[in-house]
Amino acid sequence: MSQDAPLKIKVITVSTRPGRIGPVVTDWIAALAAERAAFEVEVVDLAELDLPLFNEPKHPSMRDYQHDHTKRWAAIVGEADGFVFVTPEYDFFPPASIVNAVQYLLHEWAKKPAAVVSYGGVSGGLRSMQVLRGLLGNLNMVALSKSIPIPFVHGMIKEGVLEANQTMGDGAKLMLDELESWGRGLRAMRG
Ligand SMILES: Cc1cc2nc3c(=O)[nH]c(=O)nc-3n(C[C@H](O)[C@H](O)[C@H](O)COP(=O)(O)O)c2cc1C
């Protein structure tokens, strides 16, 4: 594939509960990412993907998947050149949904950059973000340091739209710059 082709970026909505605000936060960062000619953006909603708790008999390193849900998920992640994970913080931790979804696969994640947008109360989901970044690194992703925590997120949502402040907009630009730079470098490295 040409190294000039747009990078396939998957923006992943992590929360799955009824009444969640995850998709509102995803809409914000996905729209900013989609403005870039360098990216071809697809939103992936873990609620829609509806993966059961990990139920593959073989280790993901073998890529011998038995279930259609795993094959679908492996195709989405496998074609990606980079990720933006949009995660809340539950009990100072990432939701079980994303730990489960990540652990379904192995090679499909490797040598790809991953940015995290977290949200919550006073912490902005920072504790969740840090735990998640550790897991992503263990799967050989490059977990970018330029990530965005959004504190008091509920107060920023007006009529179903996230009204970001200047700091968040500036942070998003830096994060997406990094995603583009690492995305290109790592795609060349993967060959
Ligand atoms: C089970 C649970 C645990 C939570 N724990 C935290 C937390 O540790 N830190 C925090 O800032 N907010 C916490 N919250 C509040 C969430 O930030 C808030 O509910 C947010 O809307 C969750 O994202 P979602 O709507 O996309 O599910 C928690 C919410 C739930 C449902």
The ligand as a Tripos MOL2 file, in Angstrom:
@<TRIPOS>MOLECULE
LIG
   31    33     1     0     0
SMALL
NO_CHARGES

@<TRIPOS>ATOM
      1 C1        -19.8130    2.0150   37.9470 C.3       1 LIG1
      2 C2        -19.3760    3.4530   37.8770 C.ar      1 LIG1
      3 C3        -18.2010    3.8290   38.4730 C.ar      1 LIG1
      4 C4        -17.7570    5.1610   38.3580 C.ar      1 LIG1
      5 N1        -16.5400    5.5040   38.8720 N.ar      1 LIG1
      6 C5        -16.0320    6.7340   38.6040 C.ar      1 LIG1
      7 C6        -14.6860    7.0480   38.9240 C.ar      1 LIG1
      8 O1        -13.9450    6.2590   39.4620 O.2       1 LIG1
      9 N2        -14.2280    8.2890   38.6160 N.ar      1 LIG1
     10 C7        -15.0140    9.2190   37.9900 C.ar      1 LIG1
     11 O2        -14.5420   10.3210   37.6940 O.2       1 LIG1
     12 N3        -16.3030    8.9580   37.6670 N.ar      1 LIG1
     13 C8        -16.8150    7.7330   37.9610 C.ar      1 LIG1
     14 N4        -18.1070    7.4150   37.6020 N.ar      1 LIG1
     15 C9        -18.9340    8.4760   37.0090 C.3       1 LIG1
     16 C10       -18.7060    8.5130   35.5150 C.3       1 LIG1
     17 O3        -17.6520    9.3890   35.2140 O.3       1 LIG1
     18 C11       -19.9580    8.9970   34.7810 C.3       1 LIG1
     19 O4        -21.0610    8.1490   35.1530 O.3       1 LIG1
     20 C12       -19.7880    8.9290   33.2690 C.3       1 LIG1
     21 O5        -20.9910    9.4050   32.6600 O.3       1 LIG1
     22 C13       -19.5090    7.4920   32.8280 C.3       1 LIG1
     23 O6        -19.3390    7.4090   31.4370 O.3       1 LIG1
     24 P1        -20.4940    6.7680   30.5190 P.3       1 LIG1
     25 O7        -21.7120    7.6610   30.7190 O.co2     1 LIG1
     26 O8        -19.9670    6.8450   29.1220 O.co2     1 LIG1
     27 O9        -20.7390    5.3750   31.0150 O.co2     1 LIG1
     28 C14       -18.5600    6.1200   37.6970 C.ar      1 LIG1
     29 C15       -19.7630    5.7100   37.1030 C.ar      1 LIG1
     30 C16       -20.1520    4.3970   37.1740 C.ar      1 LIG1
     31 C17       -21.4400    3.9830   36.4710 C.3       1 LIG1
@<TRIPOS>BOND
     1     1     2 1
     2     2     3 ar
     3     2    30 ar
     4     3     4 ar
     5     4     5 ar
     6     4    28 ar
     7     5     6 ar
     8     6     7 ar
     9     6    13 1
    10     7     8 2
    11     7     9 ar
    12     9    10 ar
    13    10    11 2
    14    10    12 ar
    15    12    13 ar
    16    13    14 ar
    17    14    15 1
    18    14    28 ar
    19    15    16 1
    20    16    17 1
    21    16    18 1
    22    18    19 1
    23    18    20 1
    24    20    21 1
    25    20    22 1
    26    22    23 1
    27    23    24 1
    28    24    25 2
    29    24    26 1
    30    24    27 1
    31    28    29 ar
    32    29    30 ar
    33    30    31 1
@<TRIPOS>SUBSTRUCTURE
     1 LIG1         1 GROUP 0 **** ****
